[in-house]
């Protein structure tokens, strides 16, 4: 199993392999972090956190991402990063550097294998296409769309649905997308 060390960012939103997301960082408070992210040869780890009540909980499964593009407008403190999800990982250890950058020693996890959708699972594909049509910015982020690949569909749904972080982490801990598919299908059926 491959291990590597990289800077980590903890976000409420999450990105999964082959996913794309626009991430905003403050140029004022994240200057050293941004420099480390842009210079990192192994990419950046994006991990989830949840702050229910006053307790902040960090989760150990994340996605290594690469920066595809970034944009900074004059007189705007926010820097926009377009990131692409590479592969999942599990954090082994976390260390905060003297420059306040959080570094993680991580173990690469296998990606979910591609899987063709069945007739029953077609509903996940149809609903996601409707979502992409309704939100053009979401559609524009995903240049390569795999509406016939169940793994790709489940990962996109897990990125966009406001599910509890613990449930997402549990689903991501499985070796394939079948548990996530069953979970997502049950959510669709209980809404009608």
N, C-alpha and C positions, 0 to 999 in steps of 0.2 A: 504494500500500500504506500503510495507516494505521500511524503510529508513536505511541507514548505512553510515558510514564515512570511506573513504579509500584513500590511496595515488593515485594520478592521473598522468599519463604520456600522453602527447600530441604528436601524431605521424601524419605524412602525410599518411602513410598506415593505414588501419583499419582492425580489426578483429571483426567478428560477432559471435553470439552463435554457438557452435559446430565447430567453425573454429580453425585452428591451424596456428601459425606463429612463425618464428624465429625472435627474436628481439635482437638487439645489443646495448649494453650500454658501455660507456667508463668507465673502472675501475678507471681511474684517476679523471674524473670530476663528476662521479655519485656514488661515494663511499657511501655517506650517503643515497642517494636515493635507491641504491641497498640494503643496510641493511634494510631500512624501508620496501621495497617490499618483501624481504625474510621473515621478521618477521610479516607482516600483516596477521591477522587471517581472515579478510574479503576479501582478494584478492587485486587485483590492478585494477584500472580503466584505460582502454585505450580509449582515445578520439581523435578525428580528429582535425586538425587545417589546415588552409590554409594561405599562405603568398603571396597572389597576391599583386603585387607592393611592397610598403614598409610597408603595414599594415598587421599585423598578426591577424587572426580571429580564436577564439576558438569556437568549437561547443559543444552543450550541450548533445547530445545523444552519449553514449559510451557503452562499453561492459566490464563487470567485468570478469577478467581472473584469472586463477591460473597458477603458474609456474610448468610445468611438469618436466623440467630438465634444467640444466645450465652447461656451459662449459667455462673454462678459460685456454687458452694455455699460458705457460710461455713465457715471452718476447713479449706478445701481449696485448696492452692496452684494447682491446675489450673483453667484456664478452657476450657470446651468451646465450640467454634465450629461451627455447621452451615454448610457452604459449598456453593455451587452453581457448577458449571463453565460458563463463558460461551463463550469462544472460544480457540483455540490461538494461540500466538505463538512467535516465535523471538527470543532475546536478542541484541541487537546489542552492547551494552556493559553492564558492571556497575560500580557504584561504591558504596563503603561510606561512609556519612555519619559525621559526628563522634559521632552518637548510636548508632552500631553498626548502624543499619538498612541493609540492602542494597537499593539501588535499581537497577532495570534499565531501560535504554532498549530498547524492544521493538517488533518489527514484527508486526502482526496477520497470522495465516495463515488461509486459508480453511478452513471446517469441511468435514469429509467430507460429500458429498451423501447424502441419504437413498437407500436402495436396498431394494427388496423382496427377501425371501429366496426362494431356489429350494427345491425339494423336498429336494435333497441338503443344503442349508445349514440345514434345519429342525432338524437335530441340535443346532446351536449354541443355538437358541431353547429346545428341549426341556430341554437340560442346564442352561441358565441358570434356567429356571423351577423346576427341581428344586432348584437351589442357593438360590434365593430362598425356596422353601418350607422348606428345611432351616435357613436362617438368617433368622428373622423380622426381625432388626434391619436386615439388608441390604435386605429387601423393603420395610420401612417407610421407608427413606431415599428410595426412588424412587417418588414419587407418580404420575408418568406413566411407564408402562412401554410400550415399543415393541417387543414381541417379534417383530413382522413387519418391522422395519426393521434390515437387516443392519449398517448403520453404528452404530446404537445398541447392538446386540448385541456387536459387536467391541470397541467402546469399554468396555463394562461388563466383558467378559472380560479386557481388557488392564489394567483397574483392579484386578481381584481375583486374577488368577493371579500367582504368585511367579516371574515370568520375569526373566531378566537385564535390567537397566536399558538396556544398549546395544541389545539386541534390540527393546525397546519403542520406543526413540528412532528406530531404523531404520524400524520399521513406521509410526510417526507421521509420518515425513518424506515419505510417499507422499500423492498428492493425493486418494486415495479409500481405501475400506476393503478392497479386493480382496486386496491382499497380506497384510493382517492376517487376513482370512478364510481364505486358503489356509494360512497359518501355524497358525492355531488349529485348523483341521480336521485338519491333519497331526498336531498334538499329541493330539487326541482319538482318532484312528485308531491312533496308536502306543501308546496306553495300553491297547488291547484286542488 
